[in-house]
Structure formats: C-alpha cells, structure tokens
C-alpha cells in the first residue's frame, strides 16, 4: 500500500515524516505528567528545515500525540482526547492541511480531525502510522479520513 491519506474518497500521497519529541511535560486532566509529541507527514513538494518549520508547497498532516516518554514516541493506539489536557495515548489539535505554501504563508483548506483512532508501530527504525477517522470541514457534516504511512521519520528534539 502506498503512503497516503484519503480524504472523503480522494487519495493524496505522502512522501516524508518527522517527529518533534517534546521534552517539556504538562499535566493531564488527572494530574499525571505527559509529553505532547508532534508528528508531521508531508507530500512531495514540502521539506523539513532544521528548525520546527517546513519549506515548499503541498499537503500535510499534523498529529499531536500524548504519551509518558519524553525521549520516544510510544507505540500503540491513540484515541481522541476529551479535552486539551488529554492523558497518555490520546491525541488532540490534529489537523489536515491542503494546499499549504510556506513561501506564501497560506493554506487553502485546514481541517481539524474530530474522531478516530491512530495506531503507531515501529520495527527496526521504521514507523507505521495508521489512522481511520473523520474531519468536519463545515462543523455539521463528517468526511472520512484514513492515513497509511510506513517509513523512517526524522527526529527533532524540542521544548514546546
């Protein structure tokens, strides 16, 4: 299967990914310490800079995944957090950007992911990211979203 995301039946290829490991912990709704790690998947035409930025134009997916390990993205299944302070193995503030242009500073369409599960696995440095869920572009109707990505991810350590 090709690395891609499928939005409401339309497949869009993905070519690269990056994990920003966040060393700064926050407290979840229950007072436990968790780290929000940022996974970004991009299409051809977008590249990662050595900072937290991108360069170029294309499509991208941003996933904010909470877990207890500051040094590594935990494998397993992540569910949508019920609040902005979700506990470990939840995700929040995750989005799909269509027509992203770093040069122009524009995004044609930006959609919040509002349901679904994200599964992360890792074998010998290669990550598999699978997602099945929905977005709601107009706040009323849901559109299906699936993600399939298998590749190595570049790693950037940050404190956000």
C-alpha positions in Angstrom: 0.0 0.0 0.0 1.2 3.5 -0.9 2.0 6.2 1.7 -1.1 8.4 1.5 -4.1 9.9 3.2 -7.5 9.5 1.8 -9.9 12.4 2.4 -13.5 11.7 1.6 -12.5 9.1 -1.1 -9.7 11.1 -2.7 -6.2 9.7 -2.2 -3.3 12.1 -1.6 0.3 10.8 -1.5 2.6 11.3 1.5 6.4 11.3 1.0 8.1 12.1 4.3 7.6 12.5 8.0 9.1 14.0 11.1 8.6 13.6 14.9 9.2 16.5 17.2 9.9 15.0 20.6 8.8 17.4 23.2 10.9 17.3 26.4 8.6 19.6 28.3 6.0 17.8 30.3 2.5 19.0 31.1 -0.2 17.7 33.4 -3.2 15.9 32.1 -6.7 16.2 33.5 -5.8 13.7 36.2 -2.5 15.4 37.3 -0.2 12.9 35.5 2.9 14.0 33.6 2.6 13.6 29.8 4.5 14.9 26.8 2.9 16.1 23.5 4.9 14.8 20.6 4.2 16.3 17.1 4.2 14.0 14.1 4.1 15.8 10.7 3.5 13.9 7.5 4.0 15.8 4.2 3.5 15.3 0.4 6.2 15.7 -2.2 7.0 19.4 -2.6 7.3 20.0 1.2 10.6 19.5 3.0 11.6 19.9 6.6 14.0 22.6 7.7 16.5 22.0 10.6 14.1 24.1 12.8 10.4 23.5 13.5 9.5 24.8 10.1 8.7 23.5 6.6 9.7 24.7 3.2 7.7 24.4 -0.1 4.2 23.7 -1.1 1.9 20.6 -0.9 -0.3 18.8 1.7 0.4 18.0 5.3 -0.9 16.2 8.3 -0.1 17.3 11.9 -0.8 14.9 14.7 -0.3 15.8 18.4 0.2 12.6 20.3 0.4 12.5 24.1 2.5 9.9 26.0 4.6 9.5 29.1 8.0 9.1 27.5 9.9 12.3 26.6 12.6 10.5 24.5 10.4 8.4 22.2 7.1 8.2 20.5 5.1 5.4 22.3 3.7 2.7 20.1 0.1 1.6 20.4 -3.4 3.1 19.7 -4.2 6.7 20.4 -7.8 7.9 20.9 -9.1 11.4 20.6 -8.7 13.3 23.9 -11.8 14.6 25.6 -10.1 17.9 26.4 -7.0 19.9 25.5 -5.3 18.2 28.5 -5.7 14.6 27.4 -3.9 11.8 29.1 -1.3 9.4 27.7 -2.2 7.6 24.5 -4.6 10.3 23.3 -4.3 12.9 20.5 -5.6 16.4 20.2 -5.2 19.5 18.0 -4.5 17.3 15.0 -5.1 18.7 11.5 -5.0 18.1 7.8 -3.7 21.0 5.6 -4.5 21.0 1.9 -2.6 23.4 -0.4 0.0 24.5 2.2 2.5 27.1 0.9 5.3 28.1 3.2 6.5 30.7 0.6 3.2 32.4 0.6 2.2 31.7 4.2 -1.1 30.3 3.1 -3.2 27.1 3.5 -6.1 26.5 1.0 -8.0 24.3 3.4 -7.4 23.3 7.1 -9.4 20.6 8.7 -9.5 19.5 12.4 -9.5 15.8 12.9 -12.6 15.2 15.1 -12.8 11.4 15.6 -11.0 8.2 15.1 -8.0 6.2 16.3 -4.3 6.5 15.4 -2.1 3.4 15.6 1.7 3.7 15.8 4.0 0.8 15.5 7.8 0.6 15.0 10.2 -2.0 13.7 13.9 -1.5 13.2 13.6 2.3 12.9 10.6 2.2 10.5 7.3 3.6 11.8 3.9 2.5 10.7 1.1 5.1 11.2 -2.5 4.1 10.5 -5.5 6.3 11.1 -9.2 5.9 10.5 -11.5 8.8 11.5 -13.3 11.9 10.3 -13.0 15.6 9.8 -15.8 18.1 9.8 -15.0 20.9 7.4 -18.2 22.8 8.0 -18.9 21.8 11.6 -22.0 20.0 10.5 -21.1 17.0 8.3 -18.3 14.5 8.7 -15.9 13.4 5.9 -13.9 10.2 6.2 -10.1 10.3 6.7 -7.7 7.5 6.6 -3.9 7.6 6.8 -1.4 5.0 5.9 2.3 5.8 6.3 5.3 3.4 6.6 8.8 4.8 6.6 11.5 6.2 8.8 10.8 9.6 10.5 13.3 12.3 11.0 13.5 13.3 14.7 13.8 16.8 16.1 14.1 17.3 19.9 12.2 20.4 21.1 10.9 22.0 24.2 7.5 23.5 23.5 
